[in-house]
């Protein structure tokens, strides 16, 4: 059997990740087995296992792939404005575009599963670190434009890191509230969180 090219191999892994994501949406992460992913993908078990050794690897790759796509969108939005996205605007874009309701619910399952599953905890920790780094990059233009004259590169980097932590924490809280409280006035909550983040940025 001919070897797959690297491009074809990556495309096959992404197809498997999309099949896994459909299973996660339908059944939940914990209730999805590797057999479910095999059936959903339409590929043979041998084909799946030639790309991933177990479900944890599929989950990790799926989370990484999805995060990368959404990071690209956020960075493009930030770069489209010469002044960069303000921290509050970046929070709004994160929870509305990068983390729509269905994706937020999958992330909640990953977070909760990581409490008792060391392998999943590693996946979650890696995704959180990538998210923080992505937010820092998206904030870099705004931070450079709103830092004191003479601020060093390290001081700007530290400020971007602090703001990324605030945005990430607010996004987590918002995603949980949106998923668990159907009666909540989500639009008003998000408006208040955006104002809170911008106020924190002004004090920084």
C-alpha positions in Angstrom: 0.0 0.0 0.0 1.5 3.4 -1.0 2.5 5.7 1.8 0.4 8.8 2.3 2.0 12.2 1.6 2.3 14.5 4.6 -0.4 16.7 3.2 -2.8 13.7 2.8 -1.9 12.4 6.2 -2.7 15.7 7.8 -6.0 15.9 5.9 -6.9 12.4 7.1 -6.2 13.3 10.7 -8.3 16.5 10.4 -11.2 14.4 8.9 -10.9 12.1 11.9 -10.9 15.1 14.2 -14.1 16.4 12.6 -15.8 13.0 13.0 -14.7 13.0 16.7 -16.1 16.5 17.1 -19.5 15.4 15.7 -19.5 12.5 18.2 -18.6 14.8 21.1 -21.5 17.1 20.2 -23.9 14.3 20.0 -22.8 12.0 22.8 -20.4 14.0 25.0 -16.7 13.5 25.3 -16.8 10.9 28.1 -19.5 8.8 26.4 -17.7 8.8 23.0 -15.5 5.7 22.4 -12.9 5.2 19.8 -15.3 2.7 18.1 -17.9 5.6 17.8 -15.2 7.7 16.1 -14.3 4.9 13.8 -18.0 4.5 12.8 -18.6 8.2 12.4 -15.5 8.7 10.2 -16.4 5.8 7.8 -12.8 4.7 8.0 -11.5 1.3 9.0 -10.1 0.7 12.5 -6.7 0.1 11.0 -6.8 3.5 9.3 -7.7 5.3 12.5 -5.0 3.5 14.5 -2.4 4.3 11.9 -3.0 8.0 12.8 -3.9 7.8 16.6 -3.0 5.2 19.2 -6.0 5.9 21.5 -8.9 8.2 22.2 -6.8 10.6 24.3 -4.7 11.3 21.2 -7.8 12.0 19.1 -9.1 14.4 21.8 -5.7 16.1 22.0 -5.4 16.6 18.3 -9.1 17.7 17.9 -8.7 20.3 20.7 -5.4 21.5 19.2 -6.8 21.7 15.6 -10.0 23.6 16.7 -8.0 26.0 18.9 -5.6 26.7 16.0 -8.4 27.5 13.6 -10.1 29.8 16.1 -6.8 31.4 17.0 -6.3 32.3 13.4 -9.6 34.0 13.3 -8.9 36.0 16.5 -5.5 37.0 15.3 -6.9 38.1 11.9 -9.5 40.2 13.7 -6.9 41.8 15.9 -4.6 42.5 12.9 -7.4 44.1 10.9 -7.5 47.1 13.2 -4.3 49.1 13.1 -4.7 49.9 16.9 -5.4 46.2 17.7 -8.5 44.9 19.5 -9.1 46.4 22.9 -9.1 43.7 25.7 -12.9 43.9 26.2 -13.5 43.6 22.4 -11.1 40.6 22.4 -13.1 38.9 25.1 -16.4 39.5 23.2 -14.9 38.1 20.0 -13.5 35.1 21.9 -16.7 34.0 23.5 -19.0 34.8 20.5 -16.8 33.7 17.5 -14.1 31.4 18.9 -16.2 29.7 21.5 -19.8 29.6 20.3 -22.3 27.7 22.6 -21.6 24.2 21.1 -17.9 24.5 21.4 -18.2 25.9 24.9 -20.1 22.9 26.0 -17.5 20.6 24.7 -14.8 22.5 26.5 -16.7 22.2 29.8 -16.7 18.5 29.4 -12.9 18.5 28.7 -12.3 20.7 31.8 -14.4 18.5 34.1 -12.9 15.3 32.8 -9.4 16.6 33.3 -10.0 16.8 37.1 -9.9 13.0 37.4 -8.2 11.9 34.2 -4.5 12.7 34.1 -4.3 12.2 30.3 -7.2 14.5 29.7 -5.8 17.0 32.3 -2.6 17.2 30.1 -4.8 17.9 27.1 -6.6 20.7 28.9 -3.5 22.2 30.3 -1.9 22.3 26.9 -5.0 23.9 25.4 -5.1 26.5 28.1 -1.5 27.4 27.6 -2.0 27.7 23.9 -5.1 29.9 24.4 -3.2 32.2 26.7 -0.4 32.5 24.2 -2.9 33.2 21.4 -4.6 36.0 23.5 -1.2 37.5 24.2 -0.3 37.7 20.5 -3.8 39.2 19.7 -3.2 41.8 22.5 0.3 42.7 21.4 -0.6 45.6 19.1 -3.1 47.2 21.6 -0.6 46.8 24.5 2.2 48.4 22.5 -0.1 51.4 21.7 -1.3 51.8 25.3 1.8 51.2 27.3 3.8 54.0 29.0 6.4 55.7 26.9 9.7 53.9 27.5 8.1 50.6 28.6 10.4 47.7 27.9 9.6 44.7 25.7 9.4 42.6 28.8 7.0 45.0 30.6 4.7 45.0 27.5 4.9 41.2 27.4 4.1 40.9 31.2 1.1 43.3 30.7 -0.2 41.2 27.8 0.1 38.1 29.9 -1.9 39.6 32.8 -4.6 40.8 30.5 -4.7 37.4 28.7 -5.2 35.8 32.1 -8.1 38.2 32.9 -9.8 37.5 29.5 -9.3 33.8 29.8 -10.8 33.7 33.3 -13.8 35.8 32.2 -14.3 33.6 29.2 -14.3 30.5 31.3 -16.9 32.0 33.7 -19.1 33.2 30.8 -19.0 29.8 29.0 -20.0 28.0 32.2 -22.8 30.5 33.0 -24.1 30.4 29.4 -24.2 26.6 29.4 -25.6 26.0 32.9 -28.1 28.9 33.4 -30.6 29.1 30.6 -32.4 31.9 32.4 -29.4 34.2 32.6 -29.4 37.4 30.6 -26.3 36.5 28.7 -26.1 39.6 26.6 -26.1 41.9 29.7 -23.6 39.6 31.5 -21.2 39.8 28.5 -21.6 43.6 28.3 -20.6 43.9 32.0 -17.7 41.5 31.6 -16.4 43.5 28.6 -16.6 46.7 30.7 -14.9 44.9 33.6 -12.0 43.8 31.4 -11.6 47.3 29.9 -11.6 48.8 33.3 -8.9 46.3 34.4 -6.9 47.2 31.3 -7.1 50.9 32.1 -5.8 50.4 35.6 -2.9 48.2 34.5 
